[in-house]
């Protein structure tokens, strides 16, 4: 009877410990991982420093993701999220290279299962930054980002264009187009020099691309300033069409008004007759 009571007390205490959420650290502590295999519990000790690095990496990933979402439209994430990106990048590198008591943190958290959650989240978050070519906005001397001179020049010219539009904008838009035409064209030409191709989407920092697209849309659609360029374009196209038509006009004139039309019939008949005779002689030789 006494043995039964002792066994009952032990089982009751064990059940309470299992049901208490506060005791989850027994199984999921940062310094020890409790595993189960066929109902048998066994432990595998991992360095707590590795879990601290992983926790900081998760926080940096969360902050970086939040920043990119908040600055998605208009696209300013390359400029606004650079600090969060550097923390995210550096903490991931630390996770890869850290070794504690002979145990690599990388060997604990990366490529250990089919899910590979840490690596997948890192790559997916980083893909937004890489897709936007955000690194192209900066110089990376010794891994420390600083804005390129071309990036600074673009934003200076872009701000000058926007200030001009704000200053001279009026209901009929005629004055703003005349006053700001030169500044806008300088900005447009400078933007074209930033990339080897004509579009620049695959090589230019996305903040700059989005800013230029917004300026072009305002200039052409909102202000309708591109209409001022139609008159010289029409004159140019008209001249090009006339010049292209001159060779055709020349050949037509020579064909119907030249000396070939006035050739005597005798010459025409003699040439026709010579052709027939030559053909007959060839046939006779073949026979």
MOVENLIN-V147633 format. One record per residue. RES is the residue in three letters. SS is DSSP state (H for helix, E for strand, - for the rest). PHI is phi in degrees with one decimal (none if undefined). PSI is psi in degrees with one decimal (none if undefined). Layout:
BEGIN
RES|SS|PHI|PSI ; RES|SS|PHI|PSI
END
This chain:
BEGIN
UNK|-|none|-42.6 ; UNK|H|-63.3|-42.9 ; UNK|H|-61.2|-38.9 ; UNK|H|-63.9|-40.9 ; UNK|H|-65.8|-42.4 ; UNK|H|-63.0|-43.2 ; UNK|H|-62.5|-39.0 ; UNK|H|-65.0|-41.9 ; UNK|H|-63.4|-43.6 ; UNK|H|-62.4|-43.5 ; UNK|H|-64.7|-39.3 ; UNK|H|-62.8|-44.4 ; UNK|H|-63.3|-41.5 ; UNK|H|-63.1|-41.4 ; UNK|H|-64.4|-40.0 ; UNK|H|-64.8|-40.3 ; UNK|H|-64.5|-38.0 ; UNK|H|-67.1|-35.6 ; UNK|H|-84.5|-12.9 ; UNK|-|-83.8|118.1 ; UNK|H|-63.6|-24.9 ; UNK|H|-66.6|-18.0 ; UNK|H|-91.5|10.2 ; UNK|H|-61.9|-26.8 ; UNK|H|-63.5|-20.8 ; UNK|H|-62.0|-34.5 ; UNK|H|-99.9|-25.1 ; UNK|H|-127.2|34.2 ; UNK|-|-67.7|158.8 ; UNK|-|-73.9|-20.3 ; UNK|-|-98.4|-12.6 ; UNK|E|-149.6|135.5 ; UNK|E|-112.1|124.2 ; UNK|E|-95.4|122.9 ; UNK|E|-112.4|161.4 ; UNK|E|-126.6|139.1 ; UNK|E|-145.7|108.1 ; UNK|-|57.1|39.1 ; UNK|-|83.8|-5.1 ; UNK|E|-101.4|129.1 ; UNK|E|-92.3|137.5 ; UNK|E|-145.6|157.3 ; UNK|E|-116.4|152.2 ; UNK|E|-133.4|115.3 ; UNK|E|-79.0|127.0 ; UNK|-|-119.5|148.4 ; UNK|-|-65.5|134.0 ; UNK|H|-66.2|-26.9 ; UNK|H|-61.5|-35.3 ; UNK|H|-65.0|-38.6 ; UNK|H|-69.7|-32.3 ; UNK|H|-66.3|-41.7 ; UNK|H|-63.2|-42.0 ; UNK|H|-63.3|-40.6 ; UNK|H|-63.3|-44.0 ; UNK|H|-65.4|-37.4 ; UNK|H|-62.9|-41.4 ; UNK|H|-63.2|-40.1 ; UNK|H|-65.9|-42.6 ; UNK|H|-65.1|-38.7 ; UNK|H|-63.5|-39.5 ; UNK|H|-65.8|-44.4 ; UNK|H|-64.9|-40.7 ; UNK|H|-66.2|-41.8 ; UNK|H|-63.9|-43.4 ; UNK|H|-60.8|-43.1 ; UNK|H|-63.8|-44.2 ; UNK|H|-65.0|-34.9 ; UNK|H|-70.1|-42.2 ; UNK|H|-68.5|-23.4 ; UNK|-|-114.0|31.2 ; UNK|-|-77.1|-33.7 ; UNK|-|-141.1|123.0 ; UNK|-|-65.0|158.0 ; UNK|-|-72.0|108.1 ; UNK|-|-134.4|18.0 ; UNK|H|-67.1|-31.3 ; UNK|H|-63.9|-34.6 ; UNK|H|-85.7|-44.9 ; UNK|H|-79.2|-25.0 ; UNK|-|-108.4|14.9 ; UNK|H|-64.0|-38.6 ; UNK|H|-66.6|-43.1 ; UNK|H|-65.8|-35.8 ; UNK|H|-64.8|-44.0 ; UNK|H|-63.6|-42.3 ; UNK|H|-63.1|-43.1 ; UNK|H|-61.6|-45.6 ; UNK|H|-65.6|-46.7 ; UNK|H|-67.0|-38.2 ; UNK|H|-68.8|-34.3 ; UNK|H|-66.7|-40.8 ; UNK|H|-62.2|-39.4 ; UNK|H|-63.1|-38.7 ; UNK|H|-64.1|-33.2 ; UNK|H|-74.6|-35.4 ; UNK|H|-101.6|-11.0 ; UNK|-|-71.8|133.8 ; UNK|E|-130.0|122.7 ; UNK|E|-119.9|119.5 ; UNK|-|52.4|40.8 ; UNK|-|80.8|0.9 ; UNK|E|-107.4|124.6 ; UNK|E|-81.3|129.2 ; UNK|H|-63.4|-32.6 ; UNK|H|-61.5|-39.2 ; UNK|H|-68.7|-17.0 ; UNK|H|-85.4|-42.3 ; UNK|H|-108.4|-16.2 ; UNK|-|-115.7|138.8 ; UNK|-|56.2|39.1 ; UNK|-|-103.8|-10.9 ; UNK|-|-155.4|174.6 ; UNK|-|-66.8|-31.9 ; UNK|-|-69.8|-45.2 ; UNK|-|47.0|55.5 ; UNK|H|-61.6|-44.6 ; UNK|H|-60.5|-47.5 ; UNK|H|-64.7|-40.9 ; UNK|H|-64.8|-45.1 ; UNK|H|-64.7|-40.8 ; UNK|H|-59.9|-48.9 ; UNK|H|-65.3|-40.2 ; UNK|H|-67.3|-40.9 ; UNK|H|-67.4|-42.9 ; UNK|H|-68.3|-25.5 ; UNK|H|-62.4|-32.0 ; UNK|H|-64.9|-44.4 ; UNK|H|-63.5|-45.2 ; UNK|H|-69.0|-38.3 ; UNK|H|-63.5|-31.2 ; UNK|-|-85.9|4.2 ; UNK|-|50.5|38.1 ; UNK|H|-64.8|-30.4 ; UNK|H|-63.1|-22.2 ; UNK|H|-72.0|-13.9 ; UNK|H|-75.3|-16.9 ; UNK|E|-124.8|156.3 ; UNK|E|-92.9|140.2 ; UNK|E|-117.4|52.7 ; UNK|E|-67.9|121.3 ; UNK|-|58.3|26.2 ; UNK|-|79.4|1.6 ; UNK|E|-100.2|122.0 ; UNK|E|-77.7|139.0 ; UNK|E|-143.9|141.8 ; UNK|E|-60.7|136.4 ; UNK|-|-66.1|155.5 ; UNK|H|-63.5|-34.9 ; UNK|H|-67.2|-35.6 ; UNK|H|-65.5|-44.2 ; UNK|H|-62.8|-43.7 ; UNK|H|-63.8|-40.5 ; UNK|H|-62.2|-47.6 ; UNK|H|-66.7|-31.6 ; UNK|H|-65.2|-46.9 ; UNK|H|-68.7|-36.3 ; UNK|H|-64.4|-42.0 ; UNK|H|-66.4|-37.4 ; UNK|H|-62.2|-41.4 ; UNK|H|-64.7|-44.6 ; UNK|H|-65.2|-39.2 ; UNK|H|-64.6|-39.4 ; UNK|H|-64.8|-43.0 ; UNK|H|-63.6|-41.3 ; UNK|H|-66.7|-34.5 ; UNK|H|-73.8|-41.0 ; UNK|H|-106.1|7.1 ; UNK|-|-67.3|129.1 ; UNK|-|-140.2|171.0 ; UNK|-|-57.4|-40.9 ; UNK|-|-91.2|-6.1 ; UNK|-|65.4|3.6 ; UNK|H|-71.1|-39.7 ; UNK|H|-69.9|-41.4 ; UNK|H|-64.3|-34.9 ; UNK|H|-67.4|-40.5 ; UNK|H|-72.7|-41.3 ; UNK|H|-71.3|-35.2 ; UNK|H|-104.5|2.6 ; UNK|H|-58.9|-47.1 ; UNK|H|-65.2|-41.9 ; UNK|H|-65.6|-42.0 ; UNK|H|-65.3|-42.7 ; UNK|H|-65.5|-35.1 ; UNK|H|-64.0|-42.1 ; UNK|H|-62.9|-44.3 ; UNK|H|-64.0|-42.2 ; UNK|H|-68.2|-38.6 ; UNK|H|-65.4|-39.1 ; UNK|H|-61.7|-37.8 ; UNK|H|-65.9|-25.5 ; UNK|-|-79.2|-10.3 ; UNK|-|-76.3|-15.6 ; UNK|-|-134.8|151.0 ; UNK|-|-74.6|-25.9 ; UNK|-|-97.2|172.6 ; UNK|-|-77.5|-22.2 ; UNK|-|-95.7|-51.4 ; UNK|-|86.7|2.6 ; UNK|-|-65.3|-33.1 ; UNK|-|-88.0|-0.1 ; UNK|-|-138.0|-20.1 ; UNK|-|-94.7|143.5 ; UNK|-|-52.1|133.0 ; UNK|H|-66.8|-26.9 ; UNK|H|-60.1|-42.1 ; UNK|H|-69.9|-42.4 ; UNK|H|-60.0|-47.4 ; UNK|H|-66.1|-38.5 ; UNK|H|-64.3|-41.3 ; UNK|H|-68.7|-39.6 ; UNK|H|-62.5|-39.7 ; UNK|H|-66.1|-40.0 ; UNK|H|-66.6|-41.9 ; UNK|H|-64.1|-39.9 ; UNK|H|-64.2|-42.4 ; UNK|H|-63.7|-42.1 ; UNK|H|-67.9|-43.8 ; UNK|H|-90.2|-41.4 ; UNK|H|-92.2|-49.7 ; UNK|H|-73.6|-51.2 ; UNK|-|-86.7|-19.3 ; UNK|-|57.8|37.0 ; UNK|H|-77.9|-14.7 ; UNK|H|-67.9|-16.1 ; UNK|H|-64.9|-25.7 ; UNK|H|-67.2|-18.9 ; UNK|H|-95.2|-0.6 ; UNK|H|-72.0|-38.0 ; UNK|H|-60.9|-53.5 ; UNK|H|-62.4|-31.7 ; UNK|H|-67.8|-39.5 ; UNK|H|-64.6|-42.3 ; UNK|H|-62.5|-43.9 ; UNK|H|-62.6|-46.5 ; UNK|H|-64.7|-36.4 ; UNK|H|-65.5|-44.3 ; UNK|H|-63.9|-41.1 ; UNK|H|-63.2|-38.6 ; UNK|H|-66.0|-40.9 ; UNK|H|-65.4|-44.9 ; UNK|H|-63.3|-38.8 ; UNK|H|-67.3|-27.9 ; UNK|H|-81.9|-18.7 ; UNK|H|-60.5|-45.2 ; UNK|H|-60.3|-38.8 ; UNK|H|-63.5|-42.6 ; UNK|H|-63.0|-37.6 ; UNK|H|-63.8|-48.0 ; UNK|H|-65.5|-35.4 ; UNK|H|-65.0|-42.1 ; UNK|H|-64.1|-43.8 ; UNK|H|-65.6|-36.7 ; UNK|H|-67.8|-43.1 ; UNK|H|-103.7|-13.7 ; UNK|H|-119.8|0.6 ; UNK|-|-85.8|-179.6 ; UNK|H|-69.4|-14.7 ; UNK|H|-63.5|-33.0 ; UNK|H|-66.9|-28.0 ; UNK|H|-94.6|13.7 ; UNK|-|-62.9|139.7 ; UNK|-|-66.4|148.2 ; UNK|H|-63.6|-28.3 ; UNK|H|-63.2|-42.1 ; UNK|H|-65.1|-42.5 ; UNK|H|-62.2|-43.5 ; UNK|H|-67.6|-38.6 ; UNK|H|-65.4|-39.7 ; UNK|H|-66.6|-38.9 ; UNK|H|-66.2|-40.6 ; UNK|H|-67.5|-39.9 ; UNK|H|-62.4|-37.7 ; UNK|H|-64.6|-41.7 ; UNK|H|-66.1|-45.6 ; UNK|H|-62.9|-39.2 ; UNK|H|-63.1|-41.5 ; UNK|H|-64.0|-39.2 ; UNK|H|-67.1|-37.6 ; UNK|H|-66.1|-36.4 ; UNK|H|-65.3|-41.0 ; UNK|H|-66.2|-40.2 ; UNK|H|-65.3|-36.6 ; UNK|H|-67.8|-35.8 ; UNK|H|-69.1|-30.4 ; UNK|-|-69.3|none
END
